[in-house]
Amino acid sequence: MFTSDDRTRFNPGWSRRQWLRAAGLAGVVGAAGVAGRNVRAAGKLRDIKLAWNAGAVCLSAVPVALERGIFEKNGLNVELVNFAGSTDQLLESIATSKADAGVGMVHRWIKPLESGFDVKLVSSSHGGCTRLVGYAPAGVTSLAKLKGKTIAVSDLNSPGKNFFSVLLVKAGLDPEKDVSWRQFPADMLGLAVEKGEAHAIADGDPNLFLVERRTKGLVELATNLSGEYANKTCCVLGVSGKLVRNDKPTAAALARSITEASDFIANYPNETAKIYSPYSKVPVEDLRAVLGTLTHRNHPSGNDLKKEIEFYARDFKLVGVLKPSTDPARFAEYVYADVLA
């Protein structure tokens, strides 16, 4: 880690962002680092537009890679595009090269990717960030006790609804007949269970983390790291098919950057929380707590990523998210690309 002496050595008047970038660049070692420095020296950084949702702390690998100079080290000049629209719109923007790449949740991307968007999944960042909690005063303390109950979500097309529908099926419940899904504003999810309008909540952090702070009686039932999902990834990096076909080294540089940033998060969650904090109204200590629940050392790519995509495709076909005619193996082969091979 950089010290205060290091800051002074580079330039005592630098901003936090400038010295963080210097720290990232100073850490360049080996052949890859030499290549990165040569690219910068020659003024040939590749301009890239990367779409992300700035409100999602689970995507903090993006600002980490930017602030610590990881993108630059890999020869990239990245412009961040804060995208808050639908996933279909995001994937369309990547497929049509309005953005070169994007990061998001695989649970949200799989269904629209079935439509044939020219977007390839090339890497991942971590597992975790989606949870299901029950309201103990309503008697919901396990998955089995959800039968006949209502689950509150902030989005009826949310990753939580899709993922936990799978878990309900595997627990012997029908996610369409045995439970009801009801949408509420994200900050009203706790009030929904307190008023008896819902009996459980499926949502992501940090919102659910904050809801739990305000709502007594919530108990965790499952997460997207439960059981057989403990080592599965969650957030992925997708790049345009055109970029993969015409400029594979740049796609690879993006994948390496997200991987390196994810490793940094795993090693330095406190510093990561500080780097991400300008994008959030959540206190740094709470961001740090959420980051501690994520598995940033788990970021498969290549064939390992393809296997996980196929696994999720089988899950989502099981609950009718994907068409009955979709072949999970062929689907995974089509939507992924091994840019690091």
C-alpha positions, -999 to 999 in steps of 0.1 A, spaced: 0 0 0 11 36 -6 21 56 25 20 94 31 57 95 22 49 79 -11 23 107 -18 49 134 -10 75 117 -32 52 118 -62 37 152 -57 25 167 -24 -2 187 -42 -18 158 -59 -54 149 -53 -65 115 -38 -74 103 -73 -40 113 -87 -19 96 -61 -41 64 -62 -35 62 -100 2 67 -93 1 39 -68 -14 16 -94 11 26 -120 40 22 -95 29 -14 -89 36 -24 -125 60 -53 -126 71 -79 -151 66 -80 -189 29 -70 -187 39 -39 -167 67 -29 -191 43 -33 -220 18 -10 -202 44 17 -196 55 15 -232 19 20 -244 15 50 -222 49 65 -232 39 62 -268 6 79 -261 -14 50 -275 -39 43 -248 -70 27 -263 -101 47 -257 -129 26 -242 -164 33 -230 -174 11 -201 -210 11 -189 -218 4 -153 -244 12 -125 -226 36 -102 -251 28 -75 -240 -8 -71 -211 -13 -46 -207 -48 -60 -194 -32 -92 -166 -14 -73 -140 -31 -93 -147 -5 -120 -138 26 -99 -109 7 -83 -94 -1 -118 -99 36 -128 -86 52 -96 -56 30 -92 -44 32 -128 -51 -4 -135 -69 4 -168 -40 26 -178 -15 0 -169 -32 -23 -194 -31 3 -221 -67 16 -218 -82 51 -214 -115 42 -199 -145 65 -199 -172 54 -175 -208 56 -186 -233 54 -157 -261 34 -171 -294 32 -151 -317 19 -178 -330 -16 -185 -306 -45 -191 -319 -48 -226 -310 -12 -233 -276 -17 -218 -268 -48 -239 -282 -31 -270 -258 -1 -263 -229 -26 -262 -240 -46 -292 -243 -14 -313 -209 -1 -300 -225 29 -282 -205 14 -253 -176 -10 -258 -183 -30 -227 -203 -32 -195 -204 -49 -161 -235 -63 -144 -252 -93 -128 -252 -126 -148 -287 -133 -132 -300 -102 -150 -281 -106 -183 -289 -142 -192 -325 -137 -203 -318 -107 -226 -287 -125 -240 -310 -152 -251 -324 -127 -276 -292 -127 -295 -274 -95 -286 -239 -94 -300 -223 -92 -266 -198 -117 -252 -191 -125 -216 -154 -126 -211 -147 -124 -174 -162 -119 -140 -156 -101 -107 -171 -118 -77 -199 -138 -62 -225 -126 -38 -246 -94 -33 -282 -109 -36 -300 -121 -5 -334 -134 7 -346 -126 42 -378 -136 60 -398 -117 85 -398 -138 117 -430 -122 132 -448 -135 101 -434 -170 108 -410 -170 78 -378 -184 91 -369 -209 63 -375 -214 26 -402 -240 33 -422 -215 54 -425 -192 24 -454 -213 10 -484 -191 7 -464 -160 15 -455 -128 -4 -420 -118 -12 -412 -81 -16 -389 -71 -45 -379 -37 -58 -381 -50 -94 -402 -78 -108 -374 -86 -133 -347 -84 -106 -318 -109 -103 -332 -117 -69 -365 -128 -82 -349 -149 -109 -323 -165 -87 -345 -172 -57 -372 -187 -79 -346 -213 -87 -339 -220 -51 -376 -223 -43 -380 -249 -70 -350 -269 -56 -367 -266 -22 -398 -281 -35 -419 -250 -40 -435 -235 -71 -422 -199 -74 -453 -189 -93 -481 -207 -74 -467 -213 -39 -455 -177 -34 -464 -142 -46 -440 -116 -57 -449 -79 -51 -430 -48 -61 -423 -20 -37 -399 10 -38 -365 -1 -27 -365 20 5 -400 8 14 -392 -29 15 -388 -30 53 -421 -11 58 -438 -36 35 -431 -65 58 -438 -45 90 -473 -36 76 -480 -72 66 -481 -65 29 -452 -89 24 -435 -116 45 -400 -118 30 -377 -96 10 -354 -105 -20 -330 -77 -28 -293 -68 -32 -269 -49 -10 -263 -23 1 -300 -16 0 -310 -47 19 -282 -42 44 -297 -8 52 -333 -22 53 -321 -47 79 -307 -19 100 -341 -3 101 -363 -34 104 -364 -57 134 -372 -94 129 -356 -101 96 -337 -134 93 -315 -145 64 -330 -174 45 -305 -177 16 -281 -158 -6 -267 -164 -41 -237 -180 -23 -259 -206 -5 -251 -244 -9 -240 -254 -44 -237 -217 -53 -209 -210 -28 -182 -208 -54 -203 -194 -83 -197 -159 -98 -223 -132 -99 -211 -100 -117 -197 -104 -151 -179 -83 -178 -195 -82 -212 -179 -67 -243 -192 -61 -278 -189 -90 -302 -173 -66 -326 -145 -58 -302 -138 -95 -295 -136 -102 -332 -116 -71 -343 -95 -62 -313 -92 -92 -290 -61 -77 -271 -83 -48 -259 -110 -71 -248 -83 -91 -229 -70 -59 -214 -104 -51 -200 -107 -86 -186 -73 -84 -169 -81 -50 -155 -113 -62 -138 -96 -93 -125 -67 -73 -110 -92 -48 -95 -112 -76 -80 -81 -90 -63 -73 -56 -49 -108 -55 -34 -103 -89 -18 -70 -77 -2 -80 -41 6 -117 -38 13 -112 -7 35 -94 12 8 -120 0 -17 -148 13 4 -131 47 4 -125 46 -34 -162 38 -40 -177 61 -14 -180 92 -38 -206 72 -58 -227 64 -28 -246 80 1 -240 50 22 -214 55 50 -179 41 43 -181 16 72 -213 1 58 -198 -2 23 -169 -20 39 -193 -44 57 -211 -52 24 -177 -57 6 -168 -82 33 -197 -105 22 -186 -107 -14 -161 -133 -29 -138 -111 -50 -112 -138 -52 -136 -158 -73 -136 -144 -109 -136 -172 -135 -130 -166 -172 -125 -188 -202 -139 -224 -200 -146 -220 -162 -169 -190 -170 -186 -209 -198 -194 -238 -174 -210 -214 -150 -230 -197 -177 -243 -231 -187 -251 -239 -151 -272 -208 -147 -288 -213 -181 -300 -247 -169 -313 -231 -137 -332 -204 -155 -347 -228 -180 -359 -248 -150 -380 -219 -138 -391 -208 -173 -369 -177 -175 -353 -191 -206 -373 -207 -234 -379 -245 -233 -362 -247 -267 -329 -231 -255 -300 -255 -252 -279 -244 -222 -247 -257 -236 -251 -241 -270 -263 -209 -253 -232 -207 -231 -209 -214 -261 -226 -186 -280 -225 -159 -253 -190 -163 -239 -156 -157 -254 -122 -167 -241 -102 -136 -248 -73 -145 -224 -64 -177 -242 
